[in-house]
Amino acid sequence: MMGESGHNILEGKKAVARVKKQHYVPQFYLRRFTDERGLVHVFDKFTTQGFKTPVANVASETGFYDIPRELADGLDDPQIVEKALAHVEQGFAKALEDVLEELPLHRRKLGLERKIIHRKRREALAYALAIQIARTRQARNFNIELQGKLLRAIMDRVVGVEAPGISLDDYSLEYKPEFAPLDHARMLFGARFVRALADALFSHIWVLGVNRTSHMFYTSDSPVVKYAHVRNRAIGTSGYGSPGIEVAFPMSPRVILVMWDRRYWKDLHMLDGRGIQLDEQNVSYYNSLQVSQSYRQVYCPGDDFALAEGICSEYPEVCSEEREQVRVV
């Protein structure tokens, strides 16, 4: 598996103890959203209940990235993906820390006076965020649903042409769950997907939004969110590099990174790499994206989930474990 610099990110690594609980959101990041006791406050969309717990207990599953030995095709270590992601997280943590340390949160006004996100920081964060998008439970579920629906659509077409006498209800297709970690690994460390995603993020206008309101930013088990300001009628939504896209990632309870498509938002180019101050409406908007686009859980340093509760009450479909993510046209 190749890292950002092109070298084998597992080369020379010594064997370490097996990791049972594997996180799809890094613990170093989640710790930024803990209270004074080191606990993160959680809103669970499936149960619509809140609780608090150590970050070790959230955004994780036992053996989530482990590749079954019978599918590993001679691979010595079934935890190669977990260990590769741990290496990626080191660069992610440093890039995040560098930006947050330089952002002058103590100033009364933030504006255009100084660029904070330079090219090297942008490159490091774009790659780390692309990995973060691809590594979650939400991304895996999307991939499983996409493969299943595409295969079904292809088979329906083939059966309709080659065997028109067979009813489409007379056969079924099933995705074997044991293949999910291997398919996920291919998506994460394939030559094209993450690189294309990182390039799309890198090309946007990047702005740091500072939150000095009475409410803190939420994050979630799928923390990189997006909103399509230009809708594609054919597919109903847009990707991370599409015209009019807005991508947001809470870096801390008080700072959010917002990335805007450079073509559609060309009037904002003077803000690129700089900080601006956000108001309560902005904070509510970005928090609502975390609620609606998370897989199951939303996180905050305090018990401030009135917005999340309201969204789940008004739009219960975003809280369903069985909600549809893919529509094949």
Backbone torsions as a table, in degrees:
resi	resn	phi	psi	omega
1	MET	NA	137.6	-172.5
2	MET	-104.0	136.0	176.1
3	GLY	-89.1	-176.6	-177.4
4	GLU	-59.6	-34.8	-177.6
5	SER	-84.0	-3.2	175.7
6	GLY	94.1	-4.5	-179.3
7	HIS	-93.0	165.7	178.4
8	ASN	-71.7	113.6	-172.5
9	ILE	-75.5	-5.3	176.2
10	LEU	-107.5	-0.6	-175.1
11	GLU	-63.8	132.0	175.9
12	GLY	77.0	5.3	-178.4
13	LYS	-78.7	137.9	176.3
14	LYS	-83.2	153.9	178.6
15	ALA	-64.3	137.7	178.3
16	VAL	-126.2	169.0	-178.2
17	ALA	-62.5	150.0	-179.3
18	ARG	-65.1	133.9	178.1
19	VAL	-92.6	118.0	-178.6
20	LYS	-85.5	-54.8	-178.1
21	LYS	-89.0	113.1	-172.5
22	GLN	-113.3	126.5	-173.5
23	HIS	-92.8	135.7	171.9
24	TYR	-99.1	2.0	163.5
25	VAL	-129.6	127.0	-173.0
26	PRO	-61.2	143.2	178.8
27	GLN	-67.3	-34.7	179.2
28	PHE	-59.1	-34.9	179.1
29	TYR	-74.1	-46.2	-178.3
30	LEU	-61.6	-29.3	179.8
31	ARG	-63.5	-21.9	176.6
32	ARG	-68.6	-15.4	-175.9
33	PHE	-111.7	27.9	178.8
34	THR	-101.4	162.3	177.8
35	ASP	-86.3	-171.8	-175.3
36	GLU	-66.7	-16.1	176.9
37	ARG	-95.0	3.2	179.9
38	GLY	80.8	18.4	-179.6
39	LEU	-107.0	145.2	175.1
40	VAL	-100.0	137.7	176.3
41	HIS	-88.6	133.1	-170.5
42	VAL	-120.9	136.1	167.0
43	PHE	-114.0	119.0	-178.4
44	ASP	-95.1	116.0	-176.4
45	LYS	-69.6	-30.3	-177.8
46	PHE	-69.9	-35.2	-179.0
47	THR	-104.1	-11.5	-173.2
48	THR	53.3	35.2	178.7
49	GLN	-116.7	153.2	176.7
50	GLY	-112.0	151.5	175.3
51	PHE	-161.6	173.4	176.3
52	LYS	-128.9	148.4	-171.7
53	THR	-162.7	162.3	172.1
54	PRO	-64.5	152.9	-177.2
55	VAL	-64.5	-20.8	178.4
56	ALA	-60.9	-20.2	-173.6
57	ASN	-97.9	1.4	-175.9
58	VAL	-122.4	162.2	177.9
59	ALA	49.8	43.3	-177.0
60	SER	-151.8	158.9	174.0
61	GLU	-146.0	150.5	179.1
62	THR	-67.5	124.2	176.6
63	GLY	62.5	28.0	-172.2
64	PHE	-57.4	-40.5	-176.9
65	TYR	-98.8	-3.4	-176.7
66	ASP	-62.2	130.1	178.3
67	ILE	-92.6	123.6	179.2
68	PRO	-55.8	136.2	-175.8
69	ARG	-59.7	-33.1	-178.9
70	GLU	-70.0	-14.1	178.0
71	LEU	-108.7	-1.5	-171.2
72	ALA	-79.1	-11.9	175.2
73	ASP	53.4	52.7	176.9
74	GLY	86.1	1.2	178.6
75	LEU	-66.2	127.7	-175.5
76	ASP	-72.3	-34.6	-172.3
77	ASP	-119.7	109.8	179.1
78	PRO	-67.8	-11.1	179.9
79	GLN	-102.2	24.6	-177.0
80	ILE	-61.3	-34.7	-179.5
81	VAL	-70.0	-46.2	178.6
82	GLU	-57.1	-41.9	-178.3
83	LYS	-73.4	-34.8	175.7
84	ALA	-65.3	-40.3	179.1
85	LEU	-66.7	-35.3	176.5
86	ALA	-60.8	-36.8	177.2
87	HIS	-67.9	-43.0	178.4
88	VAL	-60.1	-38.7	-177.3
89	GLU	-62.4	-28.0	178.4
90	GLN	-62.2	-46.0	177.3
91	GLY	-68.1	-35.9	178.2
92	PHE	-61.8	-47.5	-178.2
93	ALA	-61.6	-42.5	-179.1
94	LYS	-66.3	-44.1	-179.8
95	ALA	-62.6	-41.0	179.4
96	LEU	-65.3	-44.9	-179.2
97	GLU	-63.3	-42.2	-179.2
98	ASP	-59.3	-43.2	-178.7
99	VAL	-69.2	-47.6	-176.3
100	LEU	-65.9	-33.5	179.2
101	GLU	-68.2	-30.1	-175.9
102	GLU	-90.0	-16.0	-178.8
103	LEU	-73.0	121.8	-175.3
104	PRO	-80.5	76.9	-176.9
105	LEU	-67.0	-19.7	-176.2
106	HIS	-77.7	-15.1	-176.3
107	ARG	-73.9	149.6	177.9
108	ARG	-69.6	-37.6	-178.8
109	LYS	-125.0	142.0	175.5
110	LEU	-119.4	143.1	-178.5
111	GLY	-164.9	-138.1	-168.8
112	LEU	-94.0	5.5	-168.3
113	GLU	-69.6	-25.6	-173.9
114	ARG	-149.7	134.5	177.5
115	LYS	-84.7	130.5	-176.7
116	ILE	-105.8	-36.4	-178.4
117	ILE	-98.7	101.8	177.9
118	HIS	-92.2	177.8	-171.1
119	ARG	-58.0	-47.4	-176.5
120	LYS	-65.5	-39.3	177.5
121	ARG	-65.9	-39.5	179.4
122	ARG	-63.5	-43.3	179.2
123	GLU	-60.6	-46.9	-178.3
124	ALA	-64.4	-43.8	-179.0
125	LEU	-70.9	-37.1	179.6
126	ALA	-61.1	-44.2	178.9
127	TYR	-66.0	-45.6	-179.5
128	ALA	-62.5	-40.0	179.9
129	LEU	-70.5	-34.2	176.0
130	ALA	-63.2	-43.9	175.5
131	ILE	-61.7	-42.5	-179.4
132	GLN	-61.7	-42.2	177.8
133	ILE	-59.4	-42.2	-172.1
134	ALA	-82.3	-16.6	-170.0
135	ARG	-92.0	-6.9	-169.3
136	THR	-81.0	166.6	171.5
137	ARG	-60.9	-38.4	178.4
138	GLN	-59.8	-43.7	179.5
139	ALA	-65.6	-40.8	178.5
140	ARG	-64.1	-44.5	178.7
141	ASN	-60.7	-39.9	178.3
142	PHE	-61.0	-44.9	-178.5
143	ASN	-64.2	-41.8	178.2
144	ILE	-63.5	-46.3	-179.6
145	GLU	-64.6	-41.1	179.8
146	LEU	-62.5	-48.5	-179.4
147	GLN	-61.0	-44.2	-179.0
148	GLY	-62.8	-44.0	-177.2
149	LYS	-73.2	-36.2	176.8
150	LEU	-65.5	-44.3	179.4
151	LEU	-63.2	-40.2	178.3
152	ARG	-63.9	-42.4	179.6
153	ALA	-63.2	-40.6	178.8
154	ILE	-65.9	-45.4	-179.6
155	MET	-64.1	-39.5	177.6
156	ASP	-60.4	-40.2	179.7
157	ARG	-67.7	-43.5	-179.7
158	VAL	-64.1	-46.3	179.8
159	VAL	-62.6	-39.8	179.6
160	GLY	-61.9	-31.5	-178.8
161	VAL	-89.4	-46.4	-173.4
162	GLU	-86.1	-28.1	-177.6
163	ALA	-140.8	67.7	-173.8
164	PRO	-63.8	-15.6	179.9
165	GLY	-80.2	-11.3	-178.9
166	ILE	-89.5	129.3	176.9
167	SER	-72.4	142.7	178.7
168	LEU	-65.5	-14.0	178.8
169	ASP	-88.4	-3.6	-175.7
170	ASP	-87.6	-3.0	178.5
171	TYR	-142.0	161.3	-179.9
172	SER	-140.7	160.1	176.9
173	LEU	-125.0	141.5	-178.3
174	GLU	-134.6	131.9	175.5
175	TYR	-85.9	125.4	179.8
176	LYS	-79.8	120.3	-174.2
177	PRO	-62.5	-23.7	-179.5
178	GLU	-66.8	-16.7	177.9
179	PHE	-83.8	-12.8	-173.1
180	ALA	-59.6	-46.1	179.4
181	PRO	-62.4	-37.4	-179.8
182	LEU	-68.7	-43.7	177.2
183	ASP	-63.6	-37.2	179.1
184	HIS	-65.2	-41.5	178.3
185	ALA	-61.5	-40.7	178.3
186	ARG	-63.0	-38.7	178.9
187	MET	-67.4	-40.9	-177.1
188	LEU	-70.3	-42.2	-171.3
189	PHE	-119.7	18.8	170.1
190	GLY	-69.3	164.9	-172.0
191	ALA	-71.6	-22.7	-167.5
192	ARG	-113.8	-43.3	-165.5
193	PHE	-60.1	-57.7	-176.4
194	VAL	-66.0	-37.7	179.0
195	ARG	-62.3	-43.9	178.4
196	ALA	-64.5	-38.5	178.6
197	LEU	-65.7	-43.9	178.1
198	ALA	-62.7	-41.9	178.7
199	ASP	-61.9	-40.4	179.2
200	ALA	-63.2	-45.0	178.9
201	LEU	-64.9	-43.1	-178.3
202	PHE	-58.7	-33.9	-174.1
203	SER	-74.7	-12.7	-174.9
204	HIS	-78.2	168.6	167.8
205	ILE	-78.4	125.5	-177.5
206	TRP	-107.7	126.8	179.9
207	VAL	-134.0	139.4	176.1
208	LEU	-96.9	117.7	177.5
209	GLY	-95.3	125.1	-178.0
210	VAL	-101.5	131.4	-175.4
211	ASN	-108.9	110.9	175.9
212	ARG	-114.7	22.1	-178.5
213	THR	-83.6	-177.1	179.8
214	SER	-79.6	-8.2	179.9
215	HIS	-113.8	142.6	178.6
216	MET	-96.4	159.6	177.2
217	PHE	-67.5	140.1	167.1
218	TYR	-79.7	157.5	158.1
219	THR	-131.2	-175.0	-173.0
220	SER	-158.9	-175.7	176.5
221	ASP	-78.2	2.3	172.5
222	SER	-144.3	73.8	-161.1
223	PRO	-76.8	-16.0	177.6
224	VAL	-92.7	111.2	-173.9
225	VAL	-115.2	165.7	-178.7
226	LYS	-146.3	158.1	175.2
227	TYR	-139.8	129.0	-177.9
228	ALA	-92.3	110.0	177.1
229	HIS	-82.2	-13.9	172.2
230	VAL	-121.6	116.0	-176.2
231	ARG	-90.3	135.7	173.0
232	ASN	-90.8	111.0	-174.6
233	ARG	-64.1	-26.9	-177.3
234	ALA	-70.4	-39.4	-175.5
235	ILE	-113.8	-9.4	173.7
236	GLY	84.0	-11.4	179.4
237	THR	-153.8	-174.6	-176.9
238	SER	-138.1	157.4	179.9
239	GLY	-88.1	-177.6	-174.4
240	TYR	-71.0	-13.3	177.8
241	GLY	-115.4	12.9	-174.0
242	SER	-79.9	155.6	177.0
243	PRO	-56.5	132.3	177.0
244	GLY	82.7	2.9	-176.4
245	ILE	-73.7	145.8	172.5
246	GLU	-125.0	125.8	-178.3
247	VAL	-118.4	138.2	-177.2
248	ALA	-136.2	142.2	178.8
249	PHE	-140.6	114.0	177.6
250	PRO	-69.6	119.4	179.3
251	MET	-84.9	-26.4	177.3
252	SER	-161.4	175.9	177.8
253	PRO	-62.7	-15.7	-177.3
254	ARG	-117.0	-4.2	-177.3
255	VAL	-135.8	134.2	177.2
256	ILE	-129.2	138.2	174.4
257	LEU	-93.1	123.0	178.8
258	VAL	-116.7	131.2	-179.0
259	MET	-119.6	123.4	-178.3
260	TRP	-113.8	138.8	174.8
261	ASP	-55.0	124.6	-172.6
262	ARG	-66.5	-28.7	-178.5
263	ARG	-74.4	-47.5	-176.0
264	TYR	-75.6	-36.5	-175.4
265	TRP	-104.0	38.6	-174.3
266	LYS	-60.5	-25.0	179.9
267	ASP	-71.1	-10.3	-179.1
268	LEU	-100.2	9.4	-173.8
269	HIS	-61.7	-26.6	-179.1
270	MET	-69.8	-14.5	178.0
271	LEU	-88.6	-8.0	-171.2
272	ASP	-55.6	122.8	178.1
273	GLY	84.3	3.5	-173.8
274	ARG	-115.3	178.7	-178.4
275	GLY	-110.9	146.8	174.4
276	ILE	-135.7	160.2	178.9
277	GLN	-96.2	136.8	-178.7
278	LEU	-106.4	156.1	178.0
279	ASP	-106.0	-178.5	-175.5
280	GLU	-62.5	-34.7	178.1
281	GLN	-64.7	-40.8	176.5
282	ASN	-61.4	-45.5	-178.6
283	VAL	-62.0	-43.8	178.7
284	SER	-62.7	-38.7	179.6
285	TYR	-62.2	-50.2	-178.6
286	TYR	-69.3	-33.7	176.1
287	ASN	-66.9	-35.7	178.9
288	SER	-65.9	-32.9	176.2
289	LEU	-66.0	-38.6	177.2
290	GLN	-62.3	-41.5	-179.3
291	VAL	-65.7	-49.2	-173.6
292	SER	-72.5	-29.0	-174.4
293	GLN	-104.1	-2.3	174.8
294	SER	-70.1	158.8	175.8
295	TYR	-74.7	-55.6	-176.4
296	ARG	-139.3	-39.1	-169.4
297	GLN	-122.5	145.6	174.9
298	VAL	-118.1	142.5	-174.3
299	TYR	-124.2	148.4	-179.1
300	CYS	-157.8	153.1	178.1
301	PRO	-69.5	-15.3	-178.6
302	GLY	-139.0	171.9	-179.5
303	ASP	-82.5	77.2	-175.0
304	ASP	-128.0	60.5	-170.7
305	PHE	-111.4	23.9	178.3
306	ALA	-60.9	-39.7	178.7
307	LEU	-63.1	-46.3	-179.9
308	ALA	-61.7	-42.3	179.2
309	GLU	-63.4	-40.2	179.8
310	GLY	-65.3	-41.6	179.3
311	ILE	-64.4	-43.4	-179.4
312	CYS	-67.0	-31.4	176.9
313	SER	-70.9	-41.0	-177.3
314	GLU	-81.4	-32.8	-177.9
315	TYR	-127.2	71.9	-175.8
316	PRO	-61.4	-19.6	-179.6
317	GLU	-64.3	-27.5	-179.9
318	VAL	-76.4	-8.6	-179.0
319	CYS	-105.6	7.8	-178.0
320	SER	-88.8	132.8	176.8
321	GLU	-66.1	-23.5	-176.5
322	GLU	-99.8	14.6	-176.4
323	ARG	-63.5	144.0	-177.2
324	GLU	-80.5	134.2	177.6
325	GLN	-110.6	-21.4	-172.4
326	VAL	-125.0	134.2	172.3
327	ARG	-128.3	118.7	-179.1
328	VAL	-88.6	123.2	-179.0
329	VAL	-100.8	NA	NA
